[in-house]
Amino acid sequence: MKLSQRLLEKDSSLWPEPNVSQNRLGWLEVANLMKQKSSELTSWAKDIPYNNIFLLGMGGSSLGPEVLASCAPAGFEPKKKLTVIDTTDPQTIQDQDIEDGFFIVSSKSGSTLEVHCLFSYFWEKVPDPSRYIAITDPGTPLEKLAREKGFSAVFINPSDIGGRYSVLSYFGLVPAALIGYNIEKFCSDSYEIDIDQAVELGVSMGQAAKQGKNKINIVVPPKFKSFGLWAEQLIAESTGKHERGCVPVPSTELEPGNDRFSIKIDIDSPEQLSKQFYRLEIAVAIAGHVLEIDPFDEPNVAESKQNTAKALESLPLGEIPTSPPSSIVGWLKENAKENDYISIQAYLPFGQDDELENLRKSLANKTSLASTAGYGPRFLHSTGQLHKGGPNEILAIQIVRSSSAPVVEIPGKNYDFGTLQAAQAYGDYQSLKAHHRRVLRVASDELSSIIIE
């Protein structure tokens, strides 16, 4: 039987036992379910009177909407703006203009610490249940909270879909409806791909990784560069485990290297995103088959969360050796080996995307190594799985503040957002070290001040 047929029939024997696929394959047909809900969803979205939409989420529930927001079509008039807040950075949170704000509280588990802290903060400022909705799985603490508070809507997602495969479910399509996507067409278009070709791509990706070409260069058009964020978390969290996996390197241009395998993403319009979402979901699931891993679990994600919780229980935080940014190149020269990759992990305010990309490119050019970059703690819920569970090829550069963060209190907690963010960096550092990963911790408030010569 062909791999494509086995996948569509939800054959759990595609992946080694034990695996969690029995409760993780709902994404295969969820677009059909959402298509049936499209008229209802579109009518609901048009009736929302607020134009500034804020999504409070983490990981898979936030990166899909981030792509949809960055690439949004012309949409309704007046135009609704979607801002995804998937950070604990106090400056980023404090700077949000929430006048005329409408809030989506989004979490599959319904118990994600960051999401609950963000909700507590914004609820204290805007305690109006008519301006909140929730997206979650059935029976979660978030569903209970939303109903107790009287949220204006609660969208219960099918429970057999993992967060990183959820973009074509309520988690992606509720925000998509609000910012003007044609939901019916978006869902229909997702199935207009050649399934066998998507499967072929997954086989090629997995085989390339087994042969040492495990750095997956995802080449996207500049206008749709945010798609790389979503693709990165899908590939990294799905394949990076048991000391193997694919290392995603999203960019807007081909980055050659002996350890590279390239995937070109052809997108001309926002409406084509759904095809690319579905194509890559299939490919990554099949790559898991080739690599003989379960692409639907995330065995190492909980470690940093547990370390963060321990750190918060025993404040103040311990000391970790911190170096100046000028030490980065020397440290890389001392520690880098062939086929390693660089991971820049910036626990800093959002809004430094260009500077982060410039730093990534500078280090890639300087070392000829595959280089990736992301904001903390966002990446902890996605690529963090690869960093700890994948091949020990990572050179992690953790960037933390060099000066004190603004104090932004979290209602109901004995710590503020700055402390939470610092604890997350602290916990992840400990987790990386426990897995014998190479980590350099540097201090800088602005990425633009880090010059690579």
Secondary structure as UniProt FT lines:
FT   HELIX           3..8
FT   TURN            9..10
FT   HELIX           12..14
FT   HELIX           21..23
FT   HELIX           26..28
FT   HELIX           30..36
FT   HELIX           38..46
FT   STRAND          52..56
FT   HELIX           60..70
FT   STRAND          81..85
FT   HELIX           90..94
FT   TURN            99..100
FT   STRAND          101..106
FT   HELIX           113..125
FT   HELIX           129..131
FT   STRAND          132..136
FT   TURN            138..139
FT   HELIX           141..149
FT   STRAND          153..156
FT   TURN            159..160
FT   HELIX           163..165
FT   TURN            167..168
FT   HELIX           170..178
FT   TURN            179..180
FT   HELIX           183..190
FT   HELIX           195..210
FT   TURN            211..212
FT   STRAND          215..219
FT   HELIX           222..224
FT   TURN            225..226
FT   HELIX           227..239
FT   TURN            242..243
FT   STRAND          247..251
FT   TURN            258..259
FT   STRAND          260..264
FT   HELIX           270..272
FT   HELIX           273..291
FT   TURN            295..296
FT   TURN            299..300
FT   HELIX           301..313
FT   HELIX           325..327
FT   HELIX           328..335
FT   TURN            338..339
FT   STRAND          341..346
FT   HELIX           353..367
FT   STRAND          370..375
FT   TURN            376..377
FT   HELIX           378..381
FT   TURN            382..383
FT   HELIX           384..389
FT   STRAND          394..400
FT   TURN            411..412
FT   HELIX           417..434
FT   TURN            435..436
FT   STRAND          438..443
FT   HELIX           447..449
//
